[in-house]
Amino acid sequence: MASNTVDTESLGQAANALGVYIGEVQDNIQKMQDAATDCSDNMGSDVYSQKAIAKLGDCIKALSATIQEAQTLRATILKKKQQIEESQNSF
């Protein structure tokens, strides 16, 4: 009978990588928000500027949803890692 083992270190690395991804995307979201603000401040109510700002807003919403999913996945990975470690410690 083959035994299944789970490498909790790999789960930790995956969670850490997701944490880095989340941080980098959040930084880029902030840059987009800053660009939209700058565009609005500099161009006022120019029609083309407003379209660009709206598109940035759409991108920010989509990226924010992606971040939420990544945070949920990261939390799930960390919970599973903890469960495995606790079950290994009980033996």
Jmol script that loads the backbone (N, CA, C; Angstrom):
load data "model"
ATOM      1  N   MET A   1       0.836  -1.170   0.000  1.00  0.00           N
ATOM      2  CA  MET A   1       0.000   0.000   0.000  1.00  0.00           C
ATOM      3  C   MET A   1       0.886   1.241   0.000  1.00  0.00           C
ATOM      4  N   ALA A   2       0.672   2.112  -0.949  1.00  0.00           N
ATOM      5  CA  ALA A   2       1.452   3.338  -1.046  1.00  0.00           C
ATOM      6  C   ALA A   2       0.895   4.355  -0.060  1.00  0.00           C
ATOM      7  N   SER A   3       1.812   5.086   0.537  1.00  0.00           N
ATOM      8  CA  SER A   3       1.351   6.098   1.480  1.00  0.00           C
ATOM      9  C   SER A   3       1.368   7.471   0.812  1.00  0.00           C
ATOM     10  N   ASN A   4       0.374   8.241   1.144  1.00  0.00           N
ATOM     11  CA  ASN A   4       0.292   9.603   0.639  1.00  0.00           C
ATOM     12  C   ASN A   4       0.891  10.530   1.681  1.00  0.00           C
ATOM     13  N   THR A   5       1.816  11.343   1.262  1.00  0.00           N
ATOM     14  CA  THR A   5       2.371  12.332   2.171  1.00  0.00           C
ATOM     15  C   THR A   5       2.120  13.715   1.583  1.00  0.00           C
ATOM     16  N   VAL A   6       1.986  14.633   2.469  1.00  0.00           N
ATOM     17  CA  VAL A   6       1.760  16.005   2.042  1.00  0.00           C
ATOM     18  C   VAL A   6       2.929  16.832   2.543  1.00  0.00           C
ATOM     19  N   ASP A   7       3.517  17.567   1.631  1.00  0.00           N
ATOM     20  CA  ASP A   7       4.643  18.423   1.959  1.00  0.00           C
ATOM     21  C   ASP A   7       4.105  19.778   2.404  1.00  0.00           C
ATOM     22  N   THR A   8       4.035  19.972   3.713  1.00  0.00           N
ATOM     23  CA  THR A   8       3.489  21.228   4.220  1.00  0.00           C
ATOM     24  C   THR A   8       4.393  22.404   3.877  1.00  0.00           C
ATOM     25  N   GLU A   9       5.664  22.145   3.654  1.00  0.00           N
ATOM     26  CA  GLU A   9       6.572  23.214   3.247  1.00  0.00           C
ATOM     27  C   GLU A   9       6.153  23.777   1.885  1.00  0.00           C
ATOM     28  N   SER A  10       5.751  22.889   0.988  1.00  0.00           N
ATOM     29  CA  SER A  10       5.282  23.338  -0.327  1.00  0.00           C
ATOM     30  C   SER A  10       4.000  24.152  -0.210  1.00  0.00           C
ATOM     31  N   LEU A  11       3.124  23.758   0.696  1.00  0.00           N
ATOM     32  CA  LEU A  11       1.911  24.545   0.923  1.00  0.00           C
ATOM     33  C   LEU A  11       2.263  25.933   1.442  1.00  0.00           C
ATOM     34  N   GLY A  12       3.224  25.995   2.334  1.00  0.00           N
ATOM     35  CA  GLY A  12       3.677  27.280   2.860  1.00  0.00           C
ATOM     36  C   GLY A  12       4.283  28.151   1.769  1.00  0.00           C
ATOM     37  N   GLN A  13       5.058  27.533   0.881  1.00  0.00           N
ATOM     38  CA  GLN A  13       5.654  28.278  -0.225  1.00  0.00           C
ATOM     39  C   GLN A  13       4.578  28.809  -1.173  1.00  0.00           C
ATOM     40  N   ALA A  14       3.572  28.000  -1.413  1.00  0.00           N
ATOM     41  CA  ALA A  14       2.468  28.437  -2.280  1.00  0.00           C
ATOM     42  C   ALA A  14       1.735  29.617  -1.643  1.00  0.00           C
ATOM     43  N   ALA A  15       1.487  29.538  -0.349  1.00  0.00           N
ATOM     44  CA  ALA A  15       0.817  30.634   0.358  1.00  0.00           C
ATOM     45  C   ALA A  15       1.674  31.896   0.336  1.00  0.00           C
ATOM     46  N   ASN A  16       2.979  31.743   0.516  1.00  0.00           N
ATOM     47  CA  ASN A  16       3.879  32.891   0.472  1.00  0.00           C
ATOM     48  C   ASN A  16       3.896  33.520  -0.916  1.00  0.00           C
ATOM     49  N   ALA A  17       3.930  32.682  -1.946  1.00  0.00           N
ATOM     50  CA  ALA A  17       3.934  33.190  -3.324  1.00  0.00           C
ATOM     51  C   ALA A  17       2.641  33.956  -3.611  1.00  0.00           C
ATOM     52  N   LEU A  18       1.533  33.432  -3.130  1.00  0.00           N
ATOM     53  CA  LEU A  18       0.264  34.145  -3.296  1.00  0.00           C
ATOM     54  C   LEU A  18       0.289  35.478  -2.543  1.00  0.00           C
ATOM     55  N   GLY A  19       0.901  35.495  -1.396  1.00  0.00           N
ATOM     56  CA  GLY A  19       1.021  36.737  -0.631  1.00  0.00           C
ATOM     57  C   GLY A  19       1.816  37.792  -1.400  1.00  0.00           C
ATOM     58  N   VAL A  20       2.903  37.367  -2.039  1.00  0.00           N
ATOM     59  CA  VAL A  20       3.706  38.280  -2.856  1.00  0.00           C
ATOM     60  C   VAL A  20       2.881  38.781  -4.039  1.00  0.00           C
ATOM     61  N   TYR A  21       2.183  37.858  -4.702  1.00  0.00           N
ATOM     62  CA  TYR A  21       1.325  38.220  -5.838  1.00  0.00           C
ATOM     63  C   TYR A  21       0.278  39.257  -5.419  1.00  0.00           C
ATOM     64  N   ILE A  22      -0.370  38.996  -4.301  1.00  0.00           N
ATOM     65  CA  ILE A  22      -1.413  39.897  -3.799  1.00  0.00           C
ATOM     66  C   ILE A  22      -0.825  41.288  -3.546  1.00  0.00           C
ATOM     67  N   GLY A  23       0.313  41.335  -2.902  1.00  0.00           N
ATOM     68  CA  GLY A  23       0.954  42.617  -2.614  1.00  0.00           C
ATOM     69  C   GLY A  23       1.319  43.388  -3.871  1.00  0.00           C
ATOM     70  N   GLU A  24       1.857  42.689  -4.864  1.00  0.00           N
ATOM     71  CA  GLU A  24       2.250  43.354  -6.105  1.00  0.00           C
ATOM     72  C   GLU A  24       1.039  43.864  -6.877  1.00  0.00           C
ATOM     73  N   VAL A  25      -0.011  43.079  -6.919  1.00  0.00           N
ATOM     74  CA  VAL A  25      -1.219  43.525  -7.617  1.00  0.00           C
ATOM     75  C   VAL A  25      -1.840  44.707  -6.887  1.00  0.00           C
ATOM     76  N   GLN A  26      -1.844  44.671  -5.556  1.00  0.00           N
ATOM     77  CA  GLN A  26      -2.373  45.802  -4.793  1.00  0.00           C
ATOM     78  C   GLN A  26      -1.566  47.078  -5.070  1.00  0.00           C
ATOM     79  N   ASP A  27      -0.247  46.945  -5.195  1.00  0.00           N
ATOM     80  CA  ASP A  27       0.592  48.096  -5.543  1.00  0.00           C
ATOM     81  C   ASP A  27       0.210  48.653  -6.915  1.00  0.00           C
ATOM     82  N   ASN A  28      -0.027  47.761  -7.866  1.00  0.00           N
ATOM     83  CA  ASN A  28      -0.407  48.206  -9.205  1.00  0.00           C
ATOM     84  C   ASN A  28      -1.807  48.818  -9.231  1.00  0.00           C
ATOM     85  N   ILE A  29      -2.693  48.318  -8.411  1.00  0.00           N
ATOM     86  CA  ILE A  29      -4.024  48.925  -8.293  1.00  0.00           C
ATOM     87  C   ILE A  29      -3.874  50.357  -7.789  1.00  0.00           C
ATOM     88  N   GLN A  30      -3.020  50.553  -6.801  1.00  0.00           N
ATOM     89  CA  GLN A  30      -2.795  51.896  -6.262  1.00  0.00           C
ATOM     90  C   GLN A  30      -2.227  52.821  -7.339  1.00  0.00           C
ATOM     91  N   LYS A  31      -1.322  52.307  -8.158  1.00  0.00           N
ATOM     92  CA  LYS A  31      -0.758  53.108  -9.248  1.00  0.00           C
ATOM     93  C   LYS A  31      -1.843  53.506 -10.244  1.00  0.00           C
ATOM     94  N   MET A  32      -2.756  52.583 -10.528  1.00  0.00           N
ATOM     95  CA  MET A  32      -3.861  52.898 -11.438  1.00  0.00           C
ATOM     96  C   MET A  32      -4.768  53.959 -10.844  1.00  0.00           C
ATOM     97  N   GLN A  33      -5.046  53.829  -9.560  1.00  0.00           N
ATOM     98  CA  GLN A  33      -5.891  54.833  -8.896  1.00  0.00           C
ATOM     99  C   GLN A  33      -5.220  56.201  -8.920  1.00  0.00           C
ATOM    100  N   ASP A  34      -3.917  56.222  -8.679  1.00  0.00           N
ATOM    101  CA  ASP A  34      -3.173  57.478  -8.720  1.00  0.00           C
ATOM    102  C   ASP A  34      -3.180  58.075 -10.126  1.00  0.00           C
ATOM    103  N   ALA A  35      -3.018  57.217 -11.139  1.00  0.00           N
ATOM    104  CA  ALA A  35      -3.036  57.688 -12.525  1.00  0.00           C
ATOM    105  C   ALA A  35      -4.396  58.266 -12.887  1.00  0.00           C
ATOM    106  N   ALA A  36      -5.458  57.618 -12.428  1.00  0.00           N
ATOM    107  CA  ALA A  36      -6.799  58.120 -12.705  1.00  0.00           C
ATOM    108  C   ALA A  36      -7.007  59.477 -12.044  1.00  0.00           C
ATOM    109  N   THR A  37      -6.528  59.616 -10.823  1.00  0.00           N
ATOM    110  CA  THR A  37      -6.645  60.896 -10.118  1.00  0.00           C
ATOM    111  C   THR A  37      -5.852  61.985 -10.835  1.00  0.00           C
ATOM    112  N   ASP A  38      -4.614  61.663 -11.219  1.00  0.00           N
ATOM    113  CA  ASP A  38      -3.781  62.623 -11.942  1.00  0.00           C
ATOM    114  C   ASP A  38      -4.427  63.031 -13.258  1.00  0.00           C
ATOM    115  N   CYS A  39      -4.956  62.061 -13.966  1.00  0.00           N
ATOM    116  CA  CYS A  39      -5.613  62.337 -15.239  1.00  0.00           C
ATOM    117  C   CYS A  39      -6.802  63.274 -15.031  1.00  0.00           C
ATOM    118  N   SER A  40      -7.582  62.994 -14.029  1.00  0.00           N
ATOM    119  CA  SER A  40      -8.753  63.822 -13.733  1.00  0.00           C
ATOM    120  C   SER A  40      -8.332  65.236 -13.332  1.00  0.00           C
ATOM    121  N   ASP A  41      -7.291  65.316 -12.494  1.00  0.00           N
ATOM    122  CA  ASP A  41      -6.815  66.628 -12.041  1.00  0.00           C
ATOM    123  C   ASP A  41      -6.245  67.451 -13.192  1.00  0.00           C
ATOM    124  N   ASN A  42      -5.529  66.793 -14.095  1.00  0.00           N
ATOM    125  CA  ASN A  42      -4.845  67.500 -15.168  1.00  0.00           C
ATOM    126  C   ASN A  42      -5.724  67.786 -16.377  1.00  0.00           C
ATOM    127  N   MET A  43      -6.665  66.912 -16.648  1.00  0.00           N
ATOM    128  CA  MET A  43      -7.461  67.048 -17.862  1.00  0.00           C
ATOM    129  C   MET A  43      -8.895  67.499 -17.594  1.00  0.00           C
ATOM    130  N   GLY A  44      -9.286  67.484 -16.341  1.00  0.00           N
ATOM    131  CA  GLY A  44     -10.629  67.939 -15.998  1.00  0.00           C
ATOM    132  C   GLY A  44     -11.705  67.031 -16.548  1.00  0.00           C
ATOM    133  N   SER A  45     -12.658  67.620 -17.223  1.00  0.00           N
ATOM    134  CA  SER A  45     -13.794  66.836 -17.707  1.00  0.00           C
ATOM    135  C   SER A  45     -13.698  66.522 -19.190  1.00  0.00           C
ATOM    136  N   ASP A  46     -12.493  66.475 -19.709  1.00  0.00           N
ATOM    137  CA  ASP A  46     -12.272  66.104 -21.100  1.00  0.00           C
ATOM    138  C   ASP A  46     -12.902  64.737 -21.371  1.00  0.00           C
ATOM    139  N   VAL A  47     -13.622  64.608 -22.470  1.00  0.00           N
ATOM    140  CA  VAL A  47     -14.345  63.367 -22.785  1.00  0.00           C
ATOM    141  C   VAL A  47     -13.395  62.179 -22.885  1.00  0.00           C
ATOM    142  N   TYR A  48     -12.273  62.365 -23.549  1.00  0.00           N
ATOM    143  CA  TYR A  48     -11.327  61.254 -23.725  1.00  0.00           C
ATOM    144  C   TYR A  48     -10.683  60.855 -22.402  1.00  0.00           C
ATOM    145  N   SER A  49     -10.410  61.840 -21.585  1.00  0.00           N
ATOM    146  CA  SER A  49      -9.850  61.546 -20.261  1.00  0.00           C
ATOM    147  C   SER A  49     -10.843  60.780 -19.408  1.00  0.00           C
ATOM    148  N   GLN A  50     -12.095  61.168 -19.469  1.00  0.00           N
ATOM    149  CA  GLN A  50     -13.121  60.490 -18.685  1.00  0.00           C
ATOM    150  C   GLN A  50     -13.280  59.036 -19.119  1.00  0.00           C
ATOM    151  N   LYS A  51     -13.150  58.792 -20.435  1.00  0.00           N
ATOM    152  CA  LYS A  51     -13.216  57.406 -20.919  1.00  0.00           C
ATOM    153  C   LYS A  51     -12.034  56.598 -20.390  1.00  0.00           C
ATOM    154  N   ALA A  52     -10.843  57.202 -20.412  1.00  0.00           N
ATOM    155  CA  ALA A  52      -9.652  56.513 -19.893  1.00  0.00           C
ATOM    156  C   ALA A  52      -9.790  56.237 -18.401  1.00  0.00           C
ATOM    157  N   ILE A  53     -10.311  57.207 -17.677  1.00  0.00           N
ATOM    158  CA  ILE A  53     -10.504  57.035 -16.234  1.00  0.00           C
ATOM    159  C   ILE A  53     -11.523  55.926 -15.961  1.00  0.00           C
ATOM    160  N   ALA A  54     -12.572  55.874 -16.755  1.00  0.00           N
ATOM    161  CA  ALA A  54     -13.580  54.821 -16.593  1.00  0.00           C
ATOM    162  C   ALA A  54     -12.982  53.443 -16.860  1.00  0.00           C
ATOM    163  N   LYS A  55     -12.132  53.352 -17.881  1.00  0.00           N
ATOM    164  CA  LYS A  55     -11.488  52.066 -18.184  1.00  0.00           C
ATOM    165  C   LYS A  55     -10.548  51.651 -17.056  1.00  0.00           C
ATOM    166  N   LEU A  56      -9.825  52.617 -16.505  1.00  0.00           N
ATOM    167  CA  LEU A  56      -8.984  52.306 -15.348  1.00  0.00           C
ATOM    168  C   LEU A  56      -9.837  51.804 -14.191  1.00  0.00           C
ATOM    169  N   GLY A  57     -10.972  52.430 -13.999  1.00  0.00           N
ATOM    170  CA  GLY A  57     -11.887  51.992 -12.934  1.00  0.00           C
ATOM    171  C   GLY A  57     -12.360  50.562 -13.143  1.00  0.00           C
ATOM    172  N   ASP A  58     -12.655  50.212 -14.396  1.00  0.00           N
ATOM    173  CA  ASP A  58     -13.071  48.837 -14.700  1.00  0.00           C
ATOM    174  C   ASP A  58     -11.944  47.849 -14.400  1.00  0.00           C
ATOM    175  N   CYS A  59     -10.722  48.225 -14.767  1.00  0.00           N
ATOM    176  CA  CYS A  59      -9.571  47.359 -14.495  1.00  0.00           C
ATOM    177  C   CYS A  59      -9.359  47.189 -12.996  1.00  0.00           C
ATOM    178  N   ILE A  60      -9.496  48.283 -12.270  1.00  0.00           N
ATOM    179  CA  ILE A  60      -9.322  48.235 -10.815  1.00  0.00           C
ATOM    180  C   ILE A  60     -10.349  47.310 -10.178  1.00  0.00           C
ATOM    181  N   LYS A  61     -11.596  47.377 -10.628  1.00  0.00           N
ATOM    182  CA  LYS A  61     -12.644  46.497 -10.085  1.00  0.00           C
ATOM    183  C   LYS A  61     -12.328  45.033 -10.370  1.00  0.00           C
ATOM    184  N   ALA A  62     -11.897  44.749 -11.614  1.00  0.00           N
ATOM    185  CA  ALA A  62     -11.581  43.364 -11.978  1.00  0.00           C
ATOM    186  C   ALA A  62     -10.390  42.848 -11.183  1.00  0.00           C
ATOM    187  N   LEU A  63      -9.360  43.670 -11.042  1.00  0.00           N
ATOM    188  CA  LEU A  63      -8.185  43.248 -10.284  1.00  0.00           C
ATOM    189  C   LEU A  63      -8.506  43.082  -8.803  1.00  0.00           C
ATOM    190  N   SER A  64      -9.366  43.934  -8.285  1.00  0.00           N
ATOM    191  CA  SER A  64      -9.761  43.811  -6.878  1.00  0.00           C
ATOM    192  C   SER A  64     -10.508  42.503  -6.628  1.00  0.00           C
ATOM    193  N   ALA A  65     -11.339  42.100  -7.576  1.00  0.00           N
ATOM    194  CA  ALA A  65     -12.040  40.812  -7.460  1.00  0.00           C
ATOM    195  C   ALA A  65     -11.040  39.659  -7.507  1.00  0.00           C
ATOM    196  N   THR A  66     -10.042  39.786  -8.357  1.00  0.00           N
ATOM    197  CA  THR A  66      -9.008  38.758  -8.449  1.00  0.00           C
ATOM    198  C   THR A  66      -8.234  38.659  -7.144  1.00  0.00           C
ATOM    199  N   ILE A  67      -7.954  39.797  -6.538  1.00  0.00           N
ATOM    200  CA  ILE A  67      -7.256  39.820  -5.253  1.00  0.00           C
ATOM    201  C   ILE A  67      -8.081  39.117  -4.183  1.00  0.00           C
ATOM    202  N   GLN A  68      -9.373  39.356  -4.176  1.00  0.00           N
ATOM    203  CA  GLN A  68     -10.253  38.691  -3.209  1.00  0.00           C
ATOM    204  C   GLN A  68     -10.163  37.172  -3.368  1.00  0.00           C
ATOM    205  N   GLU A  69     -10.183  36.705  -4.611  1.00  0.00           N
ATOM    206  CA  GLU A  69     -10.087  35.267  -4.865  1.00  0.00           C
ATOM    207  C   GLU A  69      -8.739  34.724  -4.416  1.00  0.00           C
ATOM    208  N   ALA A  70      -7.676  35.464  -4.682  1.00  0.00           N
ATOM    209  CA  ALA A  70      -6.338  35.037  -4.274  1.00  0.00           C
ATOM    210  C   ALA A  70      -6.224  34.997  -2.746  1.00  0.00           C
ATOM    211  N   GLN A  71      -6.817  35.962  -2.067  1.00  0.00           N
ATOM    212  CA  GLN A  71      -6.794  35.971  -0.603  1.00  0.00           C
ATOM    213  C   GLN A  71      -7.569  34.788  -0.028  1.00  0.00           C
ATOM    214  N   THR A  72      -8.692  34.463  -0.656  1.00  0.00           N
ATOM    215  CA  THR A  72      -9.475  33.308  -0.220  1.00  0.00           C
ATOM    216  C   THR A  72      -8.692  32.018  -0.425  1.00  0.00           C
ATOM    217  N   LEU A  73      -8.053  31.891  -1.572  1.00  0.00           N
ATOM    218  CA  LEU A  73      -7.238  30.708  -1.855  1.00  0.00           C
ATOM    219  C   LEU A  73      -6.083  30.602  -0.876  1.00  0.00           C
ATOM    220  N   ARG A  74      -5.423  31.713  -0.601  1.00  0.00           N
ATOM    221  CA  ARG A  74      -4.300  31.717   0.332  1.00  0.00           C
ATOM    222  C   ARG A  74      -4.762  31.284   1.729  1.00  0.00           C
ATOM    223  N   ALA A  75      -5.900  31.797   2.156  1.00  0.00           N
ATOM    224  CA  ALA A  75      -6.436  31.417   3.464  1.00  0.00           C
ATOM    225  C   ALA A  75      -6.767  29.929   3.513  1.00  0.00           C
ATOM    226  N   THR A  76      -7.309  29.407   2.428  1.00  0.00           N
ATOM    227  CA  THR A  76      -7.641  27.982   2.344  1.00  0.00           C
ATOM    228  C   THR A  76      -6.374  27.131   2.430  1.00  0.00           C
ATOM    229  N   ILE A  77      -5.341  27.543   1.720  1.00  0.00           N
ATOM    230  CA  ILE A  77      -4.065  26.811   1.752  1.00  0.00           C
ATOM    231  C   ILE A  77      -3.487  26.820   3.156  1.00  0.00           C
ATOM    232  N   LEU A  78      -3.479  27.981   3.798  1.00  0.00           N
ATOM    233  CA  LEU A  78      -2.919  28.067   5.151  1.00  0.00           C
ATOM    234  C   LEU A  78      -3.722  27.253   6.154  1.00  0.00           C
ATOM    235  N   LYS A  79      -5.032  27.231   5.991  1.00  0.00           N
ATOM    236  CA  LYS A  79      -5.876  26.433   6.886  1.00  0.00           C
ATOM    237  C   LYS A  79      -5.584  24.948   6.702  1.00  0.00           C
ATOM    238  N   LYS A  80      -5.476  24.522   5.457  1.00  0.00           N
ATOM    239  CA  LYS A  80      -5.191  23.121   5.182  1.00  0.00           C
ATOM    240  C   LYS A  80      -3.815  22.737   5.718  1.00  0.00           C
ATOM    241  N   LYS A  81      -2.839  23.620   5.540  1.00  0.00           N
ATOM    242  CA  LYS A  81      -1.490  23.376   6.060  1.00  0.00           C
ATOM    243  C   LYS A  81      -1.530  23.197   7.567  1.00  0.00           C
ATOM    244  N   GLN A  82      -2.264  24.066   8.251  1.00  0.00           N
ATOM    245  CA  GLN A  82      -2.373  23.980   9.707  1.00  0.00           C
ATOM    246  C   GLN A  82      -3.045  22.676  10.127  1.00  0.00           C
ATOM    247  N   GLN A  83      -4.108  22.286   9.424  1.00  0.00           N
ATOM    248  CA  GLN A  83      -4.798  21.042   9.738  1.00  0.00           C
ATOM    249  C   GLN A  83      -3.865  19.845   9.587  1.00  0.00           C
ATOM    250  N   ILE A  84      -3.090  19.841   8.527  1.00  0.00           N
ATOM    251  CA  ILE A  84      -2.162  18.720   8.287  1.00  0.00           C
ATOM    252  C   ILE A  84      -1.100  18.677   9.364  1.00  0.00           C
ATOM    253  N   GLU A  85      -0.543  19.843   9.698  1.00  0.00           N
ATOM    254  CA  GLU A  85       0.496  19.887  10.735  1.00  0.00           C
ATOM    255  C   GLU A  85      -0.056  19.435  12.079  1.00  0.00           C
ATOM    256  N   GLU A  86      -1.271  19.850  12.400  1.00  0.00           N
ATOM    257  CA  GLU A  86      -1.877  19.432  13.669  1.00  0.00           C
ATOM    258  C   GLU A  86      -2.138  17.933  13.694  1.00  0.00           C
ATOM    259  N   SER A  87      -2.561  17.381  12.548  1.00  0.00           N
ATOM    260  CA  SER A  87      -2.809  15.933  12.518  1.00  0.00           C
ATOM    261  C   SER A  87      -1.499  15.153  12.582  1.00  0.00           C
ATOM    262  N   GLN A  88      -0.435  15.689  12.006  1.00  0.00           N
ATOM    263  CA  GLN A  88       0.861  15.026  12.081  1.00  0.00           C
ATOM    264  C   GLN A  88       1.412  15.079  13.500  1.00  0.00           C
ATOM    265  N   ASN A  89       1.143  16.170  14.201  1.00  0.00           N
ATOM    266  CA  ASN A  89       1.644  16.321  15.579  1.00  0.00           C
ATOM    267  C   ASN A  89       0.875  15.438  16.557  1.00  0.00           C
ATOM    268  N   SER A  90      -0.317  15.026  16.175  1.00  0.00           N
ATOM    269  CA  SER A  90      -1.108  14.209  17.092  1.00  0.00           C
ATOM    270  C   SER A  90      -0.692  12.734  17.071  1.00  0.00           C
ATOM    271  N   PHE A  91       0.172  12.378  16.127  1.00  0.00           N
ATOM    272  CA  PHE A  91       0.601  10.976  16.075  1.00  0.00           C
ATOM    273  C   PHE A  91       1.813  10.742  16.887  1.00  0.00           C
TER     274      PHE A  91
END
end "model"
wireframe off; spacefill off
backbone 0.3
color backbone group
